[in-house]
């Protein structure tokens, strides 16, 4: 099971490598990571990055990916100098990839899902993807609390919600059958118990 942030960094690098100027806004990167992790979780019983997600007013945010781009300490180990070799911050809200992503960090299914997400959503803006994320159960579950000014504005997501369908999804990215979802949810819970993720 993933115990460091290498795959998160490589996923960020991979996504940016397909963008104009090889740069990407943090918001768009977070939403593309969420889409890829959601899809891979439903198909294979694990996420690509191993990151933990929070629901915020603008949608789902992967914790360690945000910490990496914000220059904050990560919950998983980040090898010294690893981030700086691959990614450079550009202004306050964007980053660019410095080197060709190391695909050895990914499985075949990881790459297939990342490429599929880019094919479907790569041309969308961060704002469009933020609005899209509001249609999914893992955000809608927390919507009332996120809109309540007396509540905090960040909630750790119950990953089981990612196995639920959105009536508004028309991309076919999340078209897994009930049988597949039952199996992958069981796989996810088995690994969660074994590795306390």
Beta strands, then each sheet from edge to edge (+ up, - down):
strand 1: 23-25
strand 2: 53-56
strand 3: 59-62
strand 4: 87-90
strand 5: 94-97
strand 6: 154-156
sheet 1: 1+ 5- 4+
sheet 2: 3+ 2- 6+
end
